[in-house]
Amino acid sequence: MSRIVVVGYGPTAHRLVETLVSKGFDGRITVIGEEPRPAYDRVHLTSYLSGTSAEDLTYDVPEGAVTKLSTRVTGIDRDAKHVVTGDGDVEPYDVLVLATGSAPFVPPVPGAEHAFVYRTIEDLDAIKVAAKDAAEGVVVGGGLLGLEAADALRALGLKAHIVEMSPWLMPRQVDEGGGAVLKQHIEDLGLSVHAGAGVKEIVADDQGQVTGLLKPDGTLVDAQVVVFSAGIRPRDELARSSGLEVGERGGIVVDSGMLTSDPSIYAVGECALAGGMIYGLVGPCNTMAEVAVDRIMGGSATFEGADMSTKLKLLGVEVAQFGAMDGALDVTYMDPVGGVYKKLFISDDAKTLLGGICVGDASPYTSLRPFVGKALPAAPSDLLFSGAGASLDLPDEAQVCSCNNVCAGDVRTAIADKGVTDVPGIKACTRAGTTCGSCVPMLKQLLEKSGVEVSKALCEHFTYSRAELFDIVRVRKITTFSQLITEHGQGRGCDICKPAVASILASLHNGHVLEGERAALQDTNDAFLANMQKNGTYSVVPRIPGGEITPEKLIVIGEVARDFGLYTKITGGQRIDLFGARVDQLPEIWRRLVEAGFESGHAYGKALRTVKSCVGSTWCRYGVQDSVGLAIALELRYRGLRSPHKLKSAVSGCARECAEARSKDFGIIATEKGWNLYVAGNGGFKPRHADLLAGDLSTEELIRTIDRFLMFYIRTADRLQRTSTWLESLEGGLDYLREVIMEDSLGICADLDAQMEHHTATYADEWAATLDDPEKLSRFVSFVNAPGVPDPSIVFEQERGQIKPVMAR
């Protein structure tokens, strides 16, 4: 046996060829694919619309394989053992593998020829072109790929609708309760969900331009782009025409060794009907490829079905399903306000875990999926809500990576026998975590429980932690992300390292976050110097230091809110938030505010938010110090200070603590002798009272201590780590912190002082600088292809005399 021909060049074909090469197959491998490029990563296909190139997605062709691209196989001569291509060429084989995949299902409705499908890079290119002249788009299908397609339309600037025939979204992964919570999340993002609806017609004008989608009830959904993502159909036409056995509803029939009805022909992936089922997930398809290779090379491996569990993040919403979706008993938790739904299915004797569903919080998935079909390792309520799953000891046979069929024992073997010491090493050795990545947290847990110190690498592009990168940038005086990744990283970066490095650069150099290449590093909020709200509008939050404001400035805020039709709200941080601004309105709103003497409140950034205060000794008969004056001084000193996470502060003028200083990252409470400084407090999801760092400080001592506390935190904390968890993670805790910043045990206090002085000396208001720069202003448009045109999907209604978003029903 020396000649293997593979028809189809998708991810499954790539896995098959890669496995053949890795196992030492020494014959000729020919891969024939219809697309103009080798196989590419379809799991992350949507990233192509956000800047990832086709080359970045494309897999390297395994060494020794011969590829014929842009070539279609039109026939199989089973007697002569060769395939015929569309251009008349003949390719002989000893073994033929059909990996022809599937095709998107397009319902036979009038006008369907005007719609797009969401399958290949060329499909996405076509959708991008059509979106340039469109305002609204519809995706038909509310499954995994349909929601991805809807997110893609939204990213292209379109108002997106989702039409799903089932009563709720993702019916194969979640039940009705989970579907309701998922629908809530998606509608909060401004997408319209039409569940329990079908398609009667794609409506187009005389020029073939789509104008809408007509539902069976006669309702017309306005749209200029329609994308079908309503399931797949196996591409079995080649097998069918050559007389191979196919299923009644499609699919090439294979046995447990992936062999078709012809002993020289195998079928793998989405075209194969294995055990009466078509598998559309990457994990089962990869397993099929590996089983076929084993059989081709004389082995006896079998495909016995596959784990269809899924964990993903769609439009920012975590969704997970594992095991069965029903059972004799279930434990359900639903929080409609928080948007969380969790359900475990268990056996009638309440001893065996059968499956589970998670929406909004998928944290139980990683630990619980390996226990499906096994005894419950703890009480169901503990598994769902207390984090008990993180401490579970997985049996060796428990599968931790369904994409690549890797069990806990495989990972432990890699650690114990092959000396693997980090997650990248596990990936290289076992392939676990290399496809969708959802099992990476479990890989870290297995490393920790094996006594291996887990790598603190920021991401796959940097082997350094955030704190180490901070020191590299500081010591080497690096000023750009490009320089840092070229000299100390690899690849092009990702949405983890780019914002983290942008924050480090801003902390050290205090440059404008939208200057030069830094603009491309920012997340959604920093990119527009405003917080995005649920309907796609933005909030405007001017700084009001210490909560003190003059009547004249109050009038300006009122006039701006009135003239631009904004919702106004006094916040817990003693500021006034203005909601409902379109992105194209932001510059003019801020021009009015800056002219009146306001500055950015940095509500959008990982930076100091507010320093809250009571009225203190100036007005209150109980006050013992001027809390307002100190709060204003601190807020003006630390404004714009970029940090690993947001910073909040407060100053109370006496022990009655009206400003709630002990719930802040740094809080100050007045005493008869001076000030008590509390640090690492937190409200939010996991409240923590701040700890007393020092007492009875003078104002000068207080400011110097806060300076050092903040700069030491900025220098050493992990990405997105609040001061509360940072202090808890410091070896030595509060005592160690005192030694470092008050006793200078590390000899770095002079550096910390100098860093803060540099910040205060170089601070400049980001919005004032933006208004003076036409290049920075050019980004503030609703549609890049139609500057000046407002987003028509943003609609408001009145409630209590103010606007509120009209969300899709």
C-alpha positions in Angstrom: 0.0 0.0 0.0 1.7 3.2 -1.1 -0.9 5.7 -2.4 -3.5 7.5 -0.3 -5.8 10.0 -1.9 -7.8 12.3 0.4 -10.8 14.1 -1.2 -11.6 17.3 0.6 -9.2 19.5 2.5 -10.9 20.8 5.6 -9.8 20.5 9.3 -10.7 16.8 9.4 -8.6 16.0 6.3 -5.8 18.0 7.8 -5.9 16.0 11.0 -5.9 12.7 9.0 -2.9 13.7 6.9 -1.0 15.1 9.9 -1.6 11.9 11.8 -0.5 9.8 8.9 2.8 11.8 8.7 3.4 11.7 12.5 2.9 7.9 12.5 5.5 7.4 9.8 3.5 6.6 6.7 6.0 6.4 3.9 3.8 6.3 0.8 2.4 9.1 -1.3 -0.4 11.3 0.2 -2.4 13.4 -2.2 -5.0 15.8 -0.9 -7.5 17.3 -3.3 -9.5 20.3 -2.1 -12.1 22.6 -3.8 -11.1 25.7 -1.9 -8.1 27.9 -3.1 -6.2 27.3 0.1 -5.2 24.5 2.4 -7.3 23.6 5.5 -7.9 26.4 8.0 -9.3 26.8 11.5 -13.1 27.0 11.1 -13.6 27.1 14.9 -12.2 30.7 14.9 -13.5 31.6 11.5 -15.4 34.7 12.8 -12.1 36.2 13.9 -11.4 36.8 10.1 -13.9 39.7 10.3 -12.0 41.3 13.2 -8.6 41.4 11.6 -7.2 37.9 11.7 -5.9 37.1 8.2 -6.6 34.0 6.1 -2.9 33.1 6.5 -3.1 33.2 10.3 -6.1 30.8 10.2 -4.5 28.4 7.6 -2.8 25.3 8.8 0.7 24.4 7.5 0.6 21.5 5.0 2.1 18.4 6.6 5.6 17.7 5.3 5.5 15.3 2.3 1.8 15.7 1.4 0.9 16.7 -2.2 -2.0 19.2 -2.4 -4.2 20.0 -5.4 -6.2 23.1 -4.6 -9.2 24.7 -6.4 -9.8 21.2 -7.7 -13.1 19.3 -7.6 -13.3 15.5 -7.8 -16.2 14.6 -10.0 -16.1 10.9 -10.0 -14.7 7.7 -8.5 -13.9 4.6 -10.6 -13.9 2.0 -7.9 -12.8 -0.8 -10.2 -9.8 1.1 -11.6 -9.2 2.6 -8.2 -8.8 6.2 -9.3 -10.7 9.5 -8.9 -11.4 11.9 -11.8 -11.2 15.7 -11.3 -13.2 18.4 -13.0 -10.4 19.2 -15.4 -10.2 15.6 -16.5 -7.1 14.5 -14.5 -7.0 11.0 -13.0 -5.5 10.3 -9.6 -4.9 6.6 -8.7 -5.2 5.4 -5.2 -4.7 2.3 -3.1 -6.7 3.8 -0.3 -9.2 6.6 -0.8 -10.5 8.7 2.1 -13.6 10.9 1.6 -13.4 14.0 3.8 -15.9 16.0 1.7 -17.5 17.6 4.8 -20.9 19.2 4.7 -22.7 22.0 3.0 -24.9 24.6 4.7 -28.6 23.8 4.5 -30.5 26.5 2.5 -34.3 26.1 2.8 -36.1 26.0 -0.6 -37.9 29.3 -0.2 -38.4 32.0 -2.9 -35.5 34.4 -3.1 -33.0 32.1 -1.4 -30.6 32.6 -4.2 -30.1 36.2 -2.9 -28.9 35.0 0.5 -25.4 34.1 1.8 -24.1 31.1 3.8 -21.6 31.2 6.6 -19.1 28.5 5.9 -15.8 29.5 4.2 -13.5 32.5 4.0 -14.9 33.3 0.6 -18.4 33.4 2.2 -17.2 35.9 4.7 -15.6 38.0 2.0 -18.9 38.2 0.2 -20.8 39.1 3.3 -18.3 41.9 4.1 -18.8 43.4 0.6 -22.6 43.2 0.9 -22.5 44.8 4.4 -20.9 48.0 3.2 -24.2 49.2 1.7 -26.5 47.6 4.3 -28.0 48.8 7.6 -29.7 45.6 8.8 -29.0 41.9 8.4 -30.8 38.6 9.3 -29.4 35.3 10.2 -31.6 32.3 9.7 -30.7 29.8 12.3 -30.1 30.3 16.1 -27.7 27.5 16.7 -23.9 27.7 17.4 -22.9 29.0 13.9 -26.0 31.1 13.6 -25.2 33.1 16.7 -21.6 33.5 15.5 -22.9 34.8 12.1 -25.2 37.3 13.9 -22.2 38.5 16.0 -20.3 38.9 12.7 -23.0 41.1 11.2 -23.1 43.2 14.3 -19.3 43.6 14.1 -19.8 44.8 10.5 -22.0 47.6 11.8 -25.4 46.1 11.0 -28.4 45.8 13.1 -28.7 42.1 13.4 -31.8 39.8 13.6 -31.9 36.1 14.4 -34.7 33.9 13.0 -34.9 30.5 14.6 -37.6 27.9 13.9 -37.4 26.3 17.3 -39.1 28.0 20.3 -35.7 29.0 21.7 -32.1 29.5 20.7 -29.5 26.8 20.6 -32.1 24.0 21.0 -29.5 21.2 20.7 -27.4 22.7 23.6 -29.9 24.2 26.1 -33.4 23.6 27.3 -36.2 26.2 27.4 -35.1 27.8 30.6 -31.5 28.2 29.3 -32.8 29.4 26.0 -34.8 32.2 27.8 -31.8 33.4 29.6 -29.6 33.3 26.5 -32.3 35.3 24.6 -32.2 37.9 27.3 -28.4 38.2 27.0 -28.5 38.5 23.3 -31.4 41.1 23.2 -29.5 43.1 25.8 -26.7 43.5 23.2 -29.2 45.0 20.8 -29.9 42.0 18.6 -33.5 41.0 17.7 -34.5 37.4 18.3 -37.4 35.9 16.4 -37.9 32.5 17.9 -40.5 30.0 16.8 -40.5 31.7 13.4 -39.8 30.4 9.9 -39.0 31.9 6.5 -41.6 32.3 3.8 -39.6 34.4 1.4 -36.4 36.4 0.9 -37.8 39.6 -0.6 -35.7 41.4 -3.2 -36.2 44.3 -5.6 -36.0 44.1 -9.4 -32.2 44.5 -9.3 -31.9 41.5 -7.0 -31.1 43.6 -3.9 -32.5 42.1 -0.7 -35.0 44.3 1.1 -36.2 41.9 3.8 -37.2 38.5 5.1 -40.9 37.6 5.1 -42.0 35.3 7.9 -45.0 32.9 7.5 -47.2 35.2 9.6 -46.7 37.9 7.1 -44.3 40.0 9.2 -41.5 41.6 7.2 -38.1 41.9 8.8 -36.2 44.7 7.2 -32.8 43.6 6.0 -30.3 44.1 3.1 -28.2 41.0 4.0 -29.6 37.6 4.7 -27.4 34.7 5.9 -28.5 31.1 6.2 -27.0 29.1 9.1 -29.8 26.6 9.6 -27.8 23.4 9.9 -25.7 21.3 7.6 -26.2 18.5 5.1 -23.4 15.9 4.5 -21.8 16.2 1.1 -22.3 12.6 0.0 -23.0 13.2 -3.7 -19.6 11.7 -4.8 -20.2 8.6 -2.7 -23.8 8.3 -3.9 -22.8 8.6 -7.6 -20.2 5.9 -7.2 -22.5 3.4 -5.6 -21.3 3.6 -2.0 -23.9 3.0 0.7 -25.5 6.2 2.0 -28.0 6.8 4.8 -31.7 7.4 4.1 -31.3 11.0 5.2 -27.8 11.4 3.8 -24.3 10.6 5.0 -21.8 8.0 3.8 -22.3 4.9 5.9 -19.2 3.7 7.7 -18.4 1.0 10.2 -16.7 1.5 13.6 -13.3 1.6 11.7 -14.6 4.4 9.4 -14.6 2.0 6.4 -17.4 2.5 3.8 -19.1 -0.3 1.9 -16.0 -0.4 -0.3 -13.0 -2.0 1.5 -10.6 0.5 -0.1 -12.6 3.6 0.8 -12.9 5.4 4.2 -15.0 8.4 5.1 -14.4 10.8 8.0 -15.8 14.0 9.3 -19.2 15.6 8.6 -19.8 13.5 5.5 -19.6 10.2 7.4 -22.7 8.5 8.9 -21.2 6.7 12.0 -23.6 4.7 14.1 -26.5 6.3 12.4 -25.3 9.8 13.3 -23.7 12.8 11.6 -21.2 14.5 13.8 -20.7 18.3 13.3 -18.3 19.1 16.1 -14.5 19.2 15.7 -13.7 16.7 18.4 -15.6 13.7 17.0 -14.3 14.5 13.5 -10.7 14.5 14.7 -11.3 11.1 16.4 -12.7 9.7 13.2 -9.6 10.8 11.4 -7.3 9.2 13.9 -9.3 5.9 13.9 -9.1 5.8 10.1 -5.3 6.3 10.1 -4.9 3.5 12.7 -7.0 1.2 10.5 -5.1 2.2 7.3 -1.8 1.3 9.1 -3.0 -2.0 10.3 -4.5 -1.2 13.7 -7.8 -2.0 15.3 -9.0 1.3 16.7 -12.8 1.9 16.7 -15.0 4.9 16.7 -17.7 4.3 19.4 -19.4 7.6 19.2 -18.2 10.8 20.9 -18.7 13.3 23.6 -20.9 16.0 22.2 -20.3 18.4 25.1 -19.7 22.0 24.2 -18.4 25.1 26.0 -18.1 28.4 24.2 -18.6 32.1 24.5 -21.1 33.6 22.0 -21.5 37.3 21.8 -19.8 37.5 25.2 -22.2 35.0 26.8 -20.8 31.7 28.2 -22.8 28.7 27.2 -22.0 25.0 28.1 -23.7 21.7 27.8 -22.4 18.3 28.8 -23.8 14.8 28.9 -27.5 14.2 28.7 -30.1 17.0 28.6 -32.6 15.1 30.7 -32.7 12.8 33.7 -34.9 11.5 36.5 -34.0 14.3 38.8 -32.5 17.8 38.2 -31.1 20.6 40.2 -31.8 24.0 38.7 -30.6 27.5 39.5 -32.0 30.5 37.6 -31.1 34.2 38.1 -33.0 36.3 35.5 -31.5 39.5 36.8 -27.9 38.3 36.7 -28.5 36.3 33.5 -27.4 33.0 34.9 -29.0 29.6 34.4 -27.5 26.3 35.6 -29.0 22.8 35.7 -27.6 19.4 36.6 -29.3 16.2 35.5 -28.9 13.2 37.9 -30.1 9.7 38.2 -33.2 8.6 40.1 -31.2 7.5 43.0 -29.4 10.9 43.1 -26.0 9.3 42.9 -24.9 9.6 39.2 -24.3 12.7 37.2 -26.0 12.5 33.8 -25.4 15.9 32.3 -25.7 19.6 32.7 -26.5 23.0 31.1 -24.9 26.4 31.9 -25.8 29.8 30.5 -24.2 33.0 31.6 -21.7 31.2 33.9 -20.0 28.1 32.6 -17.5 27.7 35.4 -18.9 24.3 36.5 -18.3 22.8 33.0 -14.6 22.1 33.2 -14.7 20.2 36.4 -18.0 18.4 36.0 -18.0 17.1 32.4 -15.4 14.4 33.2 -17.8 13.0 35.8 -20.7 12.3 33.4 -21.9 8.8 34.0 -20.0 8.5 37.3 -20.9 9.0 40.9 -21.6 12.5 42.0 -18.3 13.7 43.6 -20.2 16.2 45.9 -23.7 17.5 46.7 -25.2 19.0 43.5 -25.6 22.4 45.1 -22.0 22.5 46.1 -20.9 21.5 42.5 -22.9 24.4 41.0 -22.3 27.2 43.4 -19.5 26.8 45.9 -16.6 26.1 43.5 -16.2 22.6 44.9 -15.6 21.3 41.3 -12.2 23.0 41.2 -10.9 20.7 44.0 -12.1 17.4 42.4 -9.6 14.7 41.7 -10.4 13.4 38.2 -10.0 9.7 37.5 -7.5 8.8 34.8 -10.2 7.8 32.4 -12.0 11.1 32.7 -11.9 13.0 29.4 -10.6 16.5 29.8 -10.4 17.5 26.1 -13.2 16.3 23.9 -11.8 18.0 20.8 -8.7 15.8 20.8 -9.9 12.9 22.9 -7.4 13.4 25.8 -8.1 12.0 29.2 -6.8 13.1 32.6 -4.4 10.1 32.6 -2.8 11.2 29.4 -2.1 14.6 30.9 -0.7 13.1 34.1 1.5 10.8 32.0 2.9 13.8 30.1 3.7 15.5 33.4 5.2 12.6 35.2 6.9 10.7 32.4 7.8 13.4 29.9 8.7 16.2 32.2 6.0 18.7 31.0 5.9 21.7 33.3 3.4 24.1 31.7 0.2 24.3 29.7 2.0 24.9 26.3 4.0 21.7 27.0 0.8 19.7 27.6 -0.7 21.1 24.4 2.4 20.1 22.4 2.5 16.6 24.0 -1.2 15.7 24.0 -2.9 18.3 21.8 -5.3 19.0 24.6 -6.4 22.6 24.6 -5.2 23.3 21.0 -8.6 23.5 19.3 -11.3 25.4 21.2 -9.3 26.0 24.4 -12.2 25.3 26.8 -10.2 22.7 28.7 -7.2 24.9 29.5 -8.4 25.7 33.1 -8.6 22.0 33.8 -5.1 21.5 32.4 -3.8 24.1 34.9 -5.6 22.3 37.7 -4.0 19.0 36.8 -0.6 20.7 36.7 -1.1 22.3 40.1 -2.3 19.0 41.7 0.7 17.2 40.2 3.0 19.6 42.2 4.1 21.5 39.2 4.3 25.2 39.4 2.0 26.6 36.7 3.4 29.1 34.3 2.3 32.7 34.8 2.7 33.6 31.2 0.4 36.3 30.2 -0.7 34.5 27.1 0.7 32.3 24.3 2.5 35.3 22.8 4.5 36.2 26.0 6.2 33.7 28.3 6.3 36.5 31.0 3.7 37.5 33.6 2.2 40.9 33.5 4.5 42.0 36.3 7.5 40.8 34.4 6.4 42.5 31.2 5.9 45.7 33.2 9.6 45.5 34.4 10.8 44.8 30.9 9.0 47.8 29.5 10.2 50.0 32.3 13.9 48.9 32.3 14.2 48.7 28.5 12.3 51.9 28.0 10.0 50.2 25.4 7.3 52.5 24.0 5.4 50.3 21.6 3.7 47.0 21.5 5.5 46.1 18.3 8.9 46.6 19.8 7.9 44.5 22.9 6.5 41.5 21.0 9.4 41.6 18.5 12.1 41.6 21.2 10.4 39.6 23.9 7.4 37.7 22.5 6.2 35.9 19.5 3.3 36.1 16.9 1.1 39.1 16.5 -0.6 39.3 19.9 -4.2 38.7 21.0 -7.1 40.3 22.9 -5.4 39.3 26.1 -1.9 40.8 25.7 -2.8 43.8 23.6 -5.0 45.6 26.2 -2.6 44.5 29.0 0.4 46.0 27.3 -1.5 49.1 26.3 -2.2 49.6 30.0 1.4 49.1 31.0 2.6 51.6 28.4 0.0 54.1 29.6 1.0 53.5 33.3 4.7 54.1 32.5 4.6 56.8 29.8 1.2 58.4 30.2 0.7 58.9 26.5 -2.7 59.1 24.8 -4.3 55.7 24.5 -5.4 56.5 20.9 -2.0 57.7 19.8 -0.5 55.7 16.9 -0.5 51.9 17.1 -1.9 52.1 20.7 -5.3 52.8 19.3 -5.4 49.3 17.9 -4.5 47.7 21.3 -7.5 49.1 23.2 -10.7 47.2 24.1 -14.2 48.5 23.1 -14.5 51.1 25.8 -11.1 52.7 25.6 -11.3 52.7 21.8 -14.0 55.3 22.0 -13.2 56.8 25.4 -16.6 55.9 26.7 -18.5 53.0 28.1 -20.7 51.0 25.7 -24.2 50.4 26.9 -26.6 47.5 26.2 -28.2 49.1 23.1 -24.9 50.2 21.4 -24.9 53.7 22.8 -22.3 55.2 25.1 -22.3 56.9 28.5 -20.6 60.2 29.1 -19.1 60.6 32.6 -17.3 63.9 33.3 -15.0 64.0 36.3 -16.4 65.7 39.4 -13.6 65.6 41.9 -14.7 64.7 45.4 -18.3 65.1 44.3 -18.0 68.9 44.6 -19.6 70.9 41.7 -20.6 74.5 41.2 -24.1 75.5 40.1 -22.7 76.8 36.8 -21.2 73.4 36.0 -24.4 71.6 37.0 -26.3 73.8 34.5 -23.9 72.9 31.8 -24.4 69.2 32.4 -28.2 69.8 32.3 -28.0 71.7 29.1 -25.9 69.1 27.4 -28.2 66.3 28.5 -31.2 68.3 27.3 -29.7 69.3 23.9 -28.5 65.8 23.1 -31.5 64.0 24.6 -29.5 62.0 27.2 -30.6 60.1 30.3 -29.1 61.5 33.5 -28.3 59.6 36.7 -26.4 60.5 39.9 -24.1 57.6 40.7 -22.8 56.0 43.9 -19.4 57.6 43.1 -20.9 61.1 43.4 -20.8 61.8 39.7 -23.5 62.5 37.0 -23.7 59.9 34.2 -25.2 60.8 30.9 -26.5 57.8 28.9 -27.7 57.3 25.4 -25.0 59.1 23.3 -24.4 57.7 19.8 -20.7 57.3 19.0 -20.9 60.1 16.4 -22.3 62.4 19.1 -19.4 61.9 21.6 -17.0 64.5 20.3 -19.6 67.3 20.2 -20.9 66.4 23.7 -17.4 66.5 25.1 -16.5 69.7 23.3 -19.3 71.4 25.2 -18.1 69.8 28.5 -14.4 70.6 28.0 -15.2 74.2 27.2 -17.0 74.4 30.5 -13.9 73.1 32.4 -14.8 69.4 32.7 -12.3 66.5 32.1 -12.7 62.8 31.3 -13.9 60.8 34.3 -12.2 57.7 32.9 -15.3 55.6 33.6 -14.3 53.6 30.5 -10.8 52.8 31.6 -8.9 50.6 34.0 -7.9 53.6 36.0 -8.9 55.8 38.9 -12.7 56.3 38.8 -13.7 58.5 41.8 -12.6 59.6 45.2 -15.9 59.9 47.1 -16.3 62.0 50.1 -18.6 63.2 52.9 -18.8 67.0 53.6 -16.3 66.7 56.4 -15.4 69.3 59.0 -16.3 72.2 56.7 -20.0 71.6 57.2 -20.6 68.5 59.4 -20.6 69.0 63.2 -19.1 65.5 63.6 -16.3 66.0 61.1 -12.7 66.2 62.4 -10.9 66.8 59.1 -11.5 68.4 55.7 -12.5 65.2 53.8 -13.7 67.1 50.7 -10.5 69.0 50.3 -8.4 65.8 50.6 -10.7 63.9 48.2 -10.4 66.6 45.6 -6.6 66.6 46.0 -6.3 62.8 45.7 -8.6 62.6 42.7 -6.7 65.3 40.8 -3.4 63.7 41.7 -4.4 60.2 40.5 -6.7 61.0 37.6 -5.9 59.1 34.5 -3.6 56.7 36.3 -3.8 53.4 34.3 -3.7 50.2 36.4 -4.4 46.5 36.1 -8.0 47.1 37.0 -10.3 50.0 38.0 -9.5 51.9 41.2 -12.0 53.5 43.6 -11.4 55.6 46.7 -13.2 57.5 49.4 -12.5 59.9 52.2 -14.6 60.0 55.4 -14.3 63.0 57.7 -14.9 61.0 60.9 -15.4 57.4 62.2 -19.1 57.5 61.2 -17.7 56.6 57.8 -20.4 58.2 55.6 -18.2 57.9 52.5 -17.9 54.1 52.9 -14.1 54.3 52.6 -13.5 50.7 53.8 -15.2 49.3 50.7 -12.6 50.9 48.4 -9.3 50.1 46.9 -7.8 52.7 49.1 -10.0 54.5 51.7 -9.2 57.2 54.2 -10.9 57.9 57.5 -10.2 61.0 59.5 -8.9 60.9 63.0 -8.3 63.6 65.6 -4.5 63.3 64.8 -4.7 62.9 61.0 -5.8 60.0 58.7 -6.1 56.3 58.8 -5.4 54.6 55.5 -7.2 51.4 54.5 -6.3 49.4 51.5 -7.6 46.5 49.3 -11.3 46.9 49.9 -13.9 45.9 47.4 -17.6 46.0 46.9 -18.9 44.2 43.9 -19.4 40.4 43.5 -17.2 39.4 46.4 -17.2 42.2 49.0 -14.1 42.7 51.1 -13.5 45.2 53.9 -10.3 47.1 53.5 -7.4 46.5 55.9 -5.8 49.2 58.0 -2.4 49.8 56.5 -1.3 52.8 58.7 -2.9 55.1 61.3 -2.8 58.7 62.3 -0.8 59.8 59.2 -0.2 63.4 58.3 -1.5 64.5 55.0 2.0 64.4 53.5 2.7 60.9 54.9 -0.7 59.8 53.7 -0.2 60.9 50.1 3.3 59.4 50.0 2.0 56.1 51.2 -0.9 56.0 48.8 1.6 56.9 45.9 3.7 53.9 46.8 0.8 51.6 47.3 -0.7 52.4 43.9 2.6 52.1 42.1 3.6 48.9 43.8 0.2 47.4 42.8 0.5 48.6 39.2 4.0 47.2 39.0 3.2 43.7 40.5 -0.5 42.8 40.0 -1.7 40.3 37.4 -3.9 41.4 34.5 -7.4 42.4 35.6 -6.6 41.7 39.3 -8.3 44.1 41.8 -6.3 45.3 44.8 -8.3 43.0 47.0 -7.2 39.7 45.3 -3.7 41.2 44.7 -3.2 41.7 48.4 -4.5 38.2 49.2 -2.0 36.8 46.7 1.0 38.6 48.1 3.2 36.2 50.1 3.3 37.8 53.5 0.1 39.8 52.9 -0.4 43.1 54.6 2.8 42.9 56.7 4.9 42.4 53.6 3.1 45.3 51.9 4.0 47.5 54.9 7.6 46.5 54.8 7.9 47.3 51.1 6.2 50.7 50.9 6.7 52.0 54.4 10.0 50.5 55.5 11.5 50.3 52.0 12.6 46.6 52.5 13.1 46.2 48.7 14.9 49.5 48.2 12.3 50.6 45.5 10.5 53.4 47.3 12.5 56.1 45.5 11.5 54.5 42.1 7.9 54.3 43.1 7.9 58.0 44.2 9.5 58.9 40.9 7.0 57.0 38.9 4.1 58.9 40.6 5.8 62.2 40.1 6.2 61.4 36.4 2.5 60.6 36.2 1.4 63.8 37.9 3.8 65.9 35.8 2.7 64.5 32.4 -1.0 64.1 32.9 -3.2 65.4 30.1 -7.0 65.1 29.6 -7.6 62.5 27.0 -10.8 64.1 25.7 -9.3 67.5 25.4 -6.4 66.1 23.4 -8.8 64.1 21.2 -10.8 67.1 20.3 -7.6 68.8 19.0 -6.6 65.9 16.8 -8.6 65.3 13.5 -7.1 61.8 13.1 -8.4 60.7 16.5 -11.8 62.3 15.8 -12.2 60.3 12.6 -12.9 57.1 14.5 -16.2 58.5 16.0 -18.6 57.4 13.4 -21.5 54.9 13.5 -20.6 53.4 10.1 -17.1 53.6 8.6 -18.6 53.5 5.1 -21.1 56.3 5.8 -19.6 59.0 8.1 -22.2 61.3 9.4 -25.0 58.7 9.2 -26.5 57.8 12.6 -27.2 54.3 13.6 -30.9 53.8 12.7 -31.3 50.8 15.0 -30.9 53.0 18.1 -34.4 53.8 19.4 -35.6 55.2 22.7 -38.9 55.5 24.5 -39.9 57.6 27.5 -40.0 56.4 31.1 -40.3 58.7 34.1 -39.7 61.8 32.0 -36.4 60.4 30.5 -35.3 58.2 27.6 -34.7 54.5 27.9 -33.5 52.0 25.3 -36.1 50.2 23.2 -34.8 46.6 23.1 -35.9 43.9 20.7 -38.9 41.9 22.1 
